[in-house]
Amino acid sequence: MYSGFCTPSVTVMIPILATQAAQLISGNGIVSNVLKDGFDLKWTGNYGQCQGCIGTGGVCGNDGGSEFRCFCKDGPH
């Protein structure tokens, strides 16, 4: 029998702005709007390194550590 409900297997916690949280609690907020407008993202990487990585066909990011990585076709650098 199909119930139409899914059981979540992964929970991701995203800190949101207090004003957006208050709107959700009051019932006046829409989750998709909160995710779109309700949290801050802070970039602490080296933009020059990232641009160099992209320029060589790689993708910049990290692999779970605290250091910059350039993911290239031949592996991370």
VOLUM-527837 format. One record per residue: residue in one letter; chain; x, y, z of N, C-alpha, C in turn. Coordinates in nm, 2 decimals. Layout:
<atoms>
+------+------+--------+---------+--------+---------+----------+--------+--------+---------+--------+
! code ! unit ! n.east ! n.north !   n.up ! ca.east ! ca.north !  ca.up ! c.east ! c.north !   c.up !
+------+------+--------+---------+--------+---------+----------+--------+--------+---------+--------+
!    A !    A !      X !       Y !      Z !       X !        Y !      Z !      X !       Y !      Z !
...
+------+------+--------+---------+--------+---------+----------+--------+--------+---------+--------+
</atoms>
This chain:
<atoms>
+------+------+--------+---------+--------+---------+----------+--------+--------+---------+--------+
! code ! unit ! n.east ! n.north !   n.up ! ca.east ! ca.north !  ca.up ! c.east ! c.north !   c.up !
+------+------+--------+---------+--------+---------+----------+--------+--------+---------+--------+
!    M !    A !   0.08 !   -0.12 !   0.00 !    0.00 !     0.00 !   0.00 !   0.09 !    0.12 !   0.00 !
!    Y !    A !   0.06 !    0.22 !  -0.09 !    0.14 !     0.34 !  -0.10 !   0.07 !    0.45 !  -0.02 !
!    S !    A !   0.15 !    0.51 !   0.08 !    0.09 !     0.61 !   0.17 !   0.11 !    0.75 !   0.11 !
!    G !    A !   0.20 !    0.78 !   0.02 !    0.23 !     0.91 !  -0.03 !   0.33 !    0.99 !   0.05 !
!    F !    A !   0.37 !    0.93 !   0.16 !    0.47 !     1.00 !   0.25 !   0.61 !    0.94 !   0.23 !
!    C !    A !   0.71 !    1.02 !   0.24 !    0.85 !     0.97 !   0.23 !   0.91 !    0.98 !   0.36 !
!    T !    A !   1.00 !    0.88 !   0.39 !    1.07 !     0.88 !   0.51 !   1.21 !    0.95 !   0.48 !
!    P !    A !   1.24 !    1.06 !   0.55 !    1.37 !     1.12 !   0.52 !   1.49 !    1.04 !   0.56 !
!    S !    A !   1.59 !    1.03 !   0.48 !    1.71 !     0.96 !   0.51 !   1.83 !    1.05 !   0.55 !
!    V !    A !   1.82 !    1.17 !   0.52 !    1.92 !     1.27 !   0.54 !   1.86 !    1.40 !   0.59 !
!    T !    A !   1.92 !    1.45 !   0.70 !    1.87 !     1.58 !   0.75 !   1.98 !    1.68 !   0.73 !
!    V !    A !   1.95 !    1.80 !   0.67 !    2.05 !     1.90 !   0.65 !   2.00 !    2.02 !   0.73 !
!    M !    A !   2.09 !    2.07 !   0.82 !    2.05 !     2.19 !   0.90 !   2.11 !    2.31 !   0.83 !
!    I !    A !   2.03 !    2.41 !   0.80 !    2.07 !     2.54 !   0.74 !   2.03 !    2.65 !   0.84 !
!    P !    A !   2.13 !    2.72 !   0.89 !    2.09 !     2.84 !   0.97 !   2.03 !    2.95 !   0.89 !
!    I !    A !   1.91 !    3.00 !   0.93 !    1.84 !     3.10 !   0.86 !   1.84 !    3.23 !   0.94 !
!    L !    A !   1.80 !    3.34 !   0.88 !    1.79 !     3.47 !   0.94 !   1.67 !    3.46 !   1.04 !
!    A !    A !   1.68 !    3.53 !   1.15 !    1.58 !     3.53 !   1.26 !   1.45 !    3.58 !   1.20 !
!    T !    A !   1.45 !    3.68 !   1.11 !    1.33 !     3.74 !   1.06 !   1.25 !    3.63 !   0.97 !
!    Q !    A !   1.33 !    3.55 !   0.90 !    1.27 !     3.45 !   0.82 !   1.22 !    3.33 !   0.91 !
!    A !    A !   1.29 !    3.30 !   1.01 !    1.24 !     3.20 !   1.11 !   1.11 !    3.24 !   1.17 !
!    A !    A !   1.10 !    3.37 !   1.21 !    0.98 !     3.42 !   1.27 !   0.86 !    3.41 !   1.18 !
!    Q !    A !   0.88 !    3.43 !   1.05 !    0.78 !     3.42 !   0.95 !   0.73 !    3.28 !   0.93 !
!    L !    A !   0.83 !    3.18 !   0.93 !    0.79 !     3.04 !   0.93 !   0.71 !    3.00 !   1.05 !
!    I !    A !   0.75 !    3.04 !   1.16 !    0.68 !     3.00 !   1.29 !   0.54 !    3.06 !   1.29 !
!    S !    A !   0.53 !    3.18 !   1.24 !    0.39 !     3.24 !   1.24 !   0.30 !    3.19 !   1.13 !
!    G !    A !   0.36 !    3.11 !   1.04 !    0.28 !     3.06 !   0.93 !   0.27 !    3.15 !   0.81 !
!    N !    A !   0.34 !    3.26 !   0.82 !    0.34 !     3.36 !   0.71 !   0.45 !    3.34 !   0.61 !
!    G !    A !   0.55 !    3.25 !   0.64 !    0.66 !     3.23 !   0.55 !   0.64 !    3.11 !   0.46 !
!    I !    A !   0.72 !    3.11 !   0.36 !    0.72 !     3.00 !   0.26 !   0.86 !    2.94 !   0.26 !
!    V !    A !   0.87 !    2.81 !   0.28 !    1.00 !     2.75 !   0.29 !   1.09 !    2.78 !   0.17 !
!    S !    A !   1.04 !    2.78 !   0.05 !    1.12 !     2.80 !  -0.07 !   1.18 !    2.95 !  -0.07 !
!    N !    A !   1.10 !    3.04 !  -0.01 !    1.14 !     3.18 !  -0.01 !   1.25 !    3.19 !   0.10 !
!    V !    A !   1.24 !    3.12 !   0.21 !    1.34 !     3.12 !   0.32 !   1.47 !    3.07 !   0.27 !
!    L !    A !   1.46 !    2.96 !   0.19 !    1.59 !     2.90 !   0.14 !   1.65 !    2.99 !   0.04 !
!    K !    A !   1.57 !    3.07 !  -0.04 !    1.62 !     3.16 !  -0.14 !   1.67 !    3.29 !  -0.08 !
!    D !    A !   1.61 !    3.34 !   0.03 !    1.65 !     3.47 !   0.08 !   1.69 !    3.47 !   0.23 !
!    G !    A !   1.68 !    3.36 !   0.30 !    1.68 !     3.36 !   0.44 !   1.81 !    3.32 !   0.51 !
!    F !    A !   1.92 !    3.30 !   0.43 !    2.05 !     3.27 !   0.50 !   2.16 !    3.34 !   0.43 !
!    D !    A !   2.27 !    3.36 !   0.51 !    2.39 !     3.42 !   0.46 !   2.49 !    3.32 !   0.42 !
!    L !    A !   2.57 !    3.35 !   0.32 !    2.68 !     3.26 !   0.28 !   2.80 !    3.35 !   0.28 !
!    K !    A !   2.91 !    3.30 !   0.34 !    3.03 !     3.38 !   0.35 !   3.14 !    3.30 !   0.28 !
!    W !    A !   3.20 !    3.37 !   0.18 !    3.31 !     3.31 !   0.11 !   3.44 !    3.35 !   0.17 !
!    T !    A !   3.52 !    3.25 !   0.21 !    3.65 !     3.28 !   0.27 !   3.77 !    3.23 !   0.19 !
!    G !    A !   3.74 !    3.19 !   0.07 !    3.85 !     3.13 !  -0.01 !   3.92 !    3.24 !  -0.09 !
!    N !    A !   4.02 !    3.19 !  -0.16 !    4.11 !     3.28 !  -0.24 !   4.05 !    3.29 !  -0.38 !
!    Y !    A !   3.99 !    3.40 !  -0.42 !    3.92 !     3.41 !  -0.54 !   4.01 !    3.40 !  -0.66 !
!    G !    A !   4.14 !    3.45 !  -0.65 !    4.24 !     3.43 !  -0.75 !   4.27 !    3.29 !  -0.78 !
!    Q !    A !   4.29 !    3.21 !  -0.68 !    4.31 !     3.07 !  -0.70 !   4.20 !    3.00 !  -0.77 !
!    C !    A !   4.08 !    3.03 !  -0.73 !    3.96 !     2.97 !  -0.79 !   3.95 !    3.01 !  -0.94 !
!    Q !    A !   3.97 !    3.13 !  -0.97 !    3.97 !     3.18 !  -1.11 !   4.07 !    3.10 !  -1.19 !
!    G !    A !   4.19 !    3.09 !  -1.14 !    4.30 !     3.01 !  -1.21 !   4.26 !    2.87 !  -1.23 !
!    C !    A !   4.20 !    2.81 !  -1.13 !    4.15 !     2.67 !  -1.14 !   4.05 !    2.66 !  -1.25 !
!    I !    A !   3.95 !    2.74 !  -1.25 !    3.84 !     2.74 !  -1.36 !   3.90 !    2.76 !  -1.49 !
!    G !    A !   4.00 !    2.85 !  -1.50 !    4.07 !     2.88 !  -1.63 !   4.14 !    2.77 !  -1.69 !
!    T !    A !   4.17 !    2.67 !  -1.61 !    4.24 !     2.55 !  -1.66 !   4.14 !    2.43 !  -1.68 !
!    G !    A !   4.01 !    2.46 !  -1.67 !    3.91 !     2.36 !  -1.69 !   3.87 !    2.28 !  -1.56 !
!    G !    A !   3.92 !    2.32 !  -1.45 !    3.89 !     2.26 !  -1.32 !   3.77 !    2.32 !  -1.25 !
!    V !    A !   3.73 !    2.27 !  -1.14 !    3.63 !     2.32 !  -1.06 !   3.68 !    2.34 !  -0.92 !
!    C !    A !   3.66 !    2.46 !  -0.86 !    3.72 !     2.49 !  -0.73 !   3.63 !    2.45 !  -0.62 !
!    G !    A !   3.69 !    2.42 !  -0.50 !    3.61 !     2.38 !  -0.39 !   3.70 !    2.32 !  -0.28 !
!    N !    A !   3.65 !    2.24 !  -0.20 !    3.73 !     2.16 !  -0.10 !   3.67 !    2.02 !  -0.09 !
!    D !    A !   3.75 !    1.93 !  -0.03 !    3.71 !     1.80 !  -0.02 !   3.68 !    1.76 !   0.13 !
!    G !    A !   3.62 !    1.85 !   0.20 !    3.59 !     1.82 !   0.34 !   3.69 !    1.88 !   0.44 !
!    G !    A !   3.80 !    1.92 !   0.39 !    3.90 !     1.98 !   0.47 !   3.89 !    2.13 !   0.48 !
!    S !    A !   3.99 !    2.20 !   0.52 !    3.98 !     2.35 !   0.53 !   4.06 !    2.42 !   0.42 !
!    E !    A !   4.12 !    2.34 !   0.33 !    4.20 !     2.40 !   0.23 !   4.14 !    2.40 !   0.09 !
!    F !    A !   4.18 !    2.50 !   0.01 !    4.13 !     2.51 !  -0.13 !   4.18 !    2.38 !  -0.21 !
!    R !    A !   4.09 !    2.34 !  -0.30 !    4.13 !     2.23 !  -0.39 !   4.08 !    2.27 !  -0.53 !
!    C !    A !   4.16 !    2.23 !  -0.63 !    4.12 !     2.25 !  -0.77 !   4.09 !    2.11 !  -0.82 !
!    F !    A !   3.97 !    2.08 !  -0.85 !    3.94 !     1.94 !  -0.90 !   3.95 !    1.94 !  -1.05 !
!    C !    A !   4.06 !    1.88 !  -1.09 !    4.09 !     1.87 !  -1.24 !   4.06 !    1.73 !  -1.29 !
!    K !    A !   4.07 !    1.72 !  -1.42 !    4.04 !     1.58 !  -1.48 !   4.14 !    1.48 !  -1.43 !
!    D !    A !   4.26 !    1.52 !  -1.40 !    4.37 !     1.43 !  -1.35 !   4.37 !    1.42 !  -1.20 !
!    G !    A !   4.27 !    1.47 !  -1.13 !    4.26 !     1.46 !  -0.98 !   4.27 !    1.60 !  -0.91 !
!    P !    A !   4.25 !    1.60 !  -0.78 !    4.25 !     1.73 !  -0.71 !   4.40 !    1.78 !  -0.69 !
!    H !    A !   4.41 !    1.91 !  -0.69 !    4.54 !     1.97 !  -0.66 !   4.52 !    2.08 !  -0.56 !
+------+------+--------+---------+--------+---------+----------+--------+--------+---------+--------+
</atoms>
